[in-house]
Amino acid sequence: MISDHRVELITLDREIGDGDHGENMDRGFQAVLPKLDDLAAGSTPGDVLKLVATTLISTVGGAAGPLYGTAYLKAAAAAGSAVSLDGPAIAAILTAARDGVVTRGKAESGDKTMIDAWTPAVDAADAAAAAGVDAAGVFAAAADAAEAGAVATEPLVARKGRASYLGERSAGHRDPGAESSALLLRAAADAAAASAGA
């Protein structure tokens, strides 16, 4: 998913950042793929999330590595040793991931950061889980909300990160971190849907 949108993320980041977000994210997830093949049989979702976290922290440059690494680490902790994750568990890991990013990045909704995708995703996941929607449906609701949240960053003036240096000139551009967050949640939703249909 990230590799398919690498150029798009580079372009978004070039407009209001330093242009390396797509390259960094692609490098990180390309490093994750072979490691997933080496996971021991019987690995839990938490094991997978922790592997992704440590790989991203060690391979992704810029602010994205620590932020996404923290998100996946907190998600792994929330998943615990569960062998499978139901709707409420998915909502809980997404909340933990978002809260980890907030703690590390000190951003909040409206700052024109990835939080503007994560918070609506968490709210939608919570609502879907409370309504009894299954895990795949919770992920789908989160992905839909994240995509809308990423689009909604376009008119905002950045208050955090490199884009904040541009002041009013940051308005009119989509935040690359919000966009990559939406892409990752959509990939998770697609994978959950495929698994549910298997």
BELCOR-V619799 format. One record per pair of residues at least 4 apart in sequence whose C-alpha atoms are under 6 Angstrom apart, sorted by sequence separation. I is the first residue (numbers start at 1). J is the second residue. D is the distance in Angstrom with one decimal. If there is no record, write none. Layout:
# BELCOR-V619799
I/J/D ; I/J/D
This chain:
# BELCOR-V619799
2/6/5.8 ; 10/14/6.0 ; 13/17/4.7 ; 14/18/5.5 ; 20/24/6.0 ; 26/30/6.0 ; 43/47/5.8 ; 56/60/5.3 ; 61/65/5.6 ; 64/68/5.7 ; 65/69/5.7 ; 66/70/5.9 ; 85/89/5.4 ; 101/105/5.7 ; 102/106/5.1 ; 115/119/5.7 ; 125/129/6.0 ; 129/133/5.3 ; 133/137/5.7 ; 160/164/5.2 ; 166/170/5.5 ; 14/19/3.8 ; 60/65/4.5 ; 102/107/5.5 ; 128/133/5.4 ; 158/163/5.7 ; 159/164/4.9 ; 13/19/4.4 ; 109/115/5.8 ; 158/164/4.5 ; 109/116/5.1 ; 57/65/4.8 ; 10/19/5.1 ; 56/65/5.5 ; 57/66/5.5 ; 10/20/5.9 ; 128/138/5.5 ; 10/21/5.8 ; 157/168/5.6 ; 10/22/4.5 ; 57/69/5.1 ; 9/22/4.5 ; 56/69/5.6 ; 125/138/5.1 ; 157/170/5.5 ; 157/171/4.9 ; 78/93/5.3 ; 156/171/5.2 ; 6/22/4.5 ; 53/69/4.3 ; 125/141/5.9 ; 155/171/4.9 ; 124/141/5.7 ; 125/142/5.1 ; 155/172/4.9 ; 75/93/4.5 ; 124/142/5.4 ; 154/172/4.9 ; 53/72/4.9 ; 154/173/4.6 ; 53/73/5.4 ; 98/118/5.9 ; 154/174/4.3 ; 75/96/5.4 ; 121/142/4.0 ; 153/174/5.4 ; 74/96/5.4 ; 75/97/5.0 ; 153/175/6.0 ; 3/26/5.4 ; 49/72/5.5 ; 50/73/5.5 ; 74/97/5.3 ; 2/26/5.8 ; 121/145/4.9 ; 120/145/5.4 ; 121/146/4.9 ; 50/76/5.4 ; 71/97/3.9 ; 49/76/5.0 ; 95/122/5.6 ; 28/56/5.1 ; 150/178/4.9 ; 71/100/5.3 ; 117/146/4.2 ; 150/179/5.3 ; 46/76/4.3 ; 70/100/5.7 ; 71/101/5.7 ; 28/59/5.3 ; 28/60/5.1 ; 117/149/4.4 ; 46/79/5.1 ; 116/149/5.5 ; 117/150/5.2 ; 46/80/5.7 ; 67/101/5.5 ; 91/125/5.1 ; 91/126/5.4 ; 147/182/5.1 ; 24/60/5.1 ; 146/182/4.9 ; 24/61/5.8 ; 44/83/5.2 ; 88/129/5.1 ; 112/153/5.4 ; 87/129/5.0 ; 143/185/5.0 ; 143/186/4.9 ; 112/158/4.9 ; 87/134/4.9 ; 111/158/5.4 ; 87/135/4.0 ; 111/159/4.8 ; 86/135/4.9 ; 111/160/5.9 ; 140/189/5.0 ; 139/189/4.7 ; 87/138/5.8 ; 136/192/4.9 ; 136/193/5.2 ; 117/178/5.1 ; 114/177/4.6 ; 114/178/3.7 ; 113/178/5.8 ; 17/162/5.6 ; 17/163/5.5 ; 16/163/5.0 ; 13/176/5.6 ; 12/176/5.5 ; 9/176/5.8
